[in-house]
């Protein structure tokens, strides 16, 4: 029997909203307590996020693309997205656990800004601006060798494959490609993308070979 994942997700959201409403109305807790509960639920949603591993992956990509004129912040967003979602399709487990939101110009990693800030404060990267075909491009330049202690040999191979597949594209091309991907198409604007939807990719977007039915 085929599982209706969208229906399951909707029911789960309704349950969470009803539970919070019950707590507020029945237990009569204060607004500050509701804020604490909301923060806990948000943290719980991010429980699979490995910040240090994401930092190593991001620094690795920055280091490998520092000399690429076509790779700015916009393209990095998409490279990170495809890296994580392709890995999930291939191995059915999360690589960094990063949460990606649907923005107008494609998927955006939730923790990008704070991790970039850490990398800059640690002196591992610098942020620059450059003119790229009449547009101001935010770019990052690596200053040190990236750490890879949290990445296995198979994961490093996957990162290399990601660069081989996507790093030749500029921001506009990789944005257009991300808009064709089912997880981005299915999400509402500003909502999180569902990793599970990679298994519904059409053949031209899939990175996995599936056995014939």
C-alpha positions in Angstrom: 0.0 0.0 0.0 1.4 3.4 -1.0 1.8 5.8 1.9 0.3 9.3 1.4 3.3 11.2 2.9 1.7 14.6 2.3 -1.4 13.6 4.2 0.7 12.2 7.1 2.6 15.5 7.3 -0.6 17.5 7.3 -2.1 15.4 10.1 1.2 15.7 12.1 1.0 19.5 11.8 -2.6 19.6 12.9 -1.7 17.4 15.9 1.2 19.7 17.0 -1.1 22.8 16.7 -3.9 21.1 18.6 -1.5 20.0 21.3 -0.1 23.5 21.8 -3.7 24.8 21.9 -4.6 22.2 24.6 -1.7 23.2 26.8 -2.5 26.8 26.6 -6.3 26.5 27.2 -6.5 23.6 29.6 -3.4 24.2 31.7 -3.6 28.0 31.5 0.1 28.5 31.3 1.6 31.9 30.6 2.8 33.4 27.3 6.5 33.0 28.4 5.9 29.3 28.9 4.3 29.0 25.5 7.4 30.7 24.0 9.6 28.1 25.8 7.5 25.3 24.4 7.7 26.7 20.9 11.5 27.0 21.2 11.7 23.4 22.4 9.6 22.2 19.5 11.8 24.2 17.1 14.9 22.7 18.6 13.4 19.2 18.4 12.8 19.7 14.7 16.5 20.5 14.3 17.7 17.6 16.4 19.2 15.8 13.4 21.3 18.9 12.4 25.0 18.3 13.0 26.4 21.9 13.1 30.1 20.9 13.2 29.7 18.5 10.3 27.8 21.1 8.3 30.6 23.6 9.0 33.2 21.1 7.6 31.1 20.5 4.5 30.5 24.2 3.9 34.2 25.0 4.4 35.2 22.2 2.1 32.9 23.6 -0.7 34.2 27.1 -0.1 37.8 25.9 -0.2 37.3 24.0 -3.4 35.4 26.8 -5.2 37.2 29.9 -3.9 38.7 30.4 -7.4 35.4 29.9 -9.3 33.9 33.1 -10.5 30.5 31.5 -10.9 30.2 30.3 -7.3 28.8 32.9 -5.0 26.5 32.7 -2.0 23.4 32.0 -4.2 25.1 29.0 -5.9 26.5 27.7 -2.5 23.0 27.5 -1.1 22.0 25.2 -4.0 25.2 23.1 -3.9 24.6 22.5 -0.2 21.0 21.6 -0.9 21.8 19.1 -3.6 24.6 17.6 -1.6 22.3 16.9 1.4 19.2 15.8 -0.6 21.2 13.7 -3.1 22.9 12.0 -0.3 19.6 11.2 1.3 18.2 9.7 -1.9 21.3 7.6 -2.4 21.8 6.3 1.2 18.5 6.9 2.9 20.2 8.8 5.8 21.0 12.4 6.4 24.5 13.7 5.8 24.4 17.0 7.8 20.8 17.1 8.8 20.5 20.7 7.7 17.0 22.2 7.3 16.3 23.9 4.0 13.5 26.4 3.4 11.7 27.2 0.2 12.6 30.7 -0.9 11.7 32.5 -4.1 15.1 31.8 -5.6 15.4 28.2 -4.4 16.3 26.2 -1.3 18.1 28.0 1.5 20.0 26.3 4.4 18.6 27.6 7.7 21.9 27.7 9.6 24.1 29.1 6.8 24.5 32.6 8.2 25.5 31.5 11.7 28.0 28.9 10.4 29.5 31.4 8.0 29.8 33.8 10.9 31.7 31.2 12.9 34.0 30.4 10.0 34.8 34.1 9.6 35.4 34.7 13.3 37.7 31.6 13.3 39.7 33.2 10.4 38.9 30.2 8.2 37.2 32.2 5.4 36.7 35.8 4.4 33.7 37.4 2.7 34.1 39.5 -0.4 31.9 41.2 -3.0 32.5 41.1 -6.7 30.8 42.2 -9.9 29.4 39.2 -11.8 27.8 40.2 -15.1 26.4 43.4 -13.7 25.3 41.9 -10.4 26.9 42.2 -7.0 28.0 38.7 -6.0 28.8 37.7 -2.4 31.7 35.3 -2.4 33.7 33.5 0.2 37.4 32.8 0.1 39.0 30.0 2.1 42.0 31.1 4.3 42.9 27.7 5.8 42.7 24.0 4.9 39.2 22.7 5.8 38.9 20.2 8.5 37.4 16.8 7.4 37.7 14.8 10.7 33.9 14.3 10.8 33.6 13.1 7.2 34.1 9.5 6.1 35.8 8.5 2.9 32.4 7.7 1.3 31.1 11.1 2.4 34.1 12.9 1.0 33.6 11.0 -2.3 30.0 12.2 -2.3 31.1 15.8 -1.8 33.5 15.4 -4.8 30.7 14.0 -6.9 28.5 17.0 -5.8 31.1 19.4 -7.0 31.6 17.6 -10.2 27.8 17.6 -10.9 26.9 21.2 -9.9 30.0 23.5 -9.5 30.2 24.4 -13.2 26.7 26.0 -13.0 26.3 29.6 -12.2 23.7 30.8 -9.7 20.9 31.2 -12.3 21.4 27.7 -13.8 21.6 25.9 -10.5 18.6 27.9 -9.3 16.5 26.8 -12.3 17.6 23.2 -11.6 16.5 23.4 -8.0 13.1 24.7 -9.0 12.6 21.4 -10.9 13.2 19.3 -7.9 10.2 17.7 -6.2 11.1 18.7 -2.6 11.2 22.4 -3.7 8.1 22.2 -5.9 6.0 20.5 -3.3 6.8 22.9 -0.4 5.0 26.2 0.4 7.0 29.4 0.2 9.1 29.9 3.4 8.3 26.4 4.6 10.8 23.6 5.1 11.6 21.1 2.4 10.8 17.4 3.0 13.8 15.1 2.5 11.4 12.1 1.9 10.2 13.6 -1.4 13.5 12.8 -3.1 12.1 9.3 -3.6 9.5 10.9 -5.9 12.0 12.6 -8.2 11.5 12.1 -11.9 14.3 10.2 -13.7 16.0 13.3 -15.0 16.5 14.6 -11.4 17.2 11.4 -9.6 20.8 10.5 -8.7 19.9 6.9 -7.8 19.4 3.8 -10.0 16.3 2.0 -9.0 15.4 -1.6 -9.9 12.7 -2.0 -12.5 9.3 -2.9 -11.1 
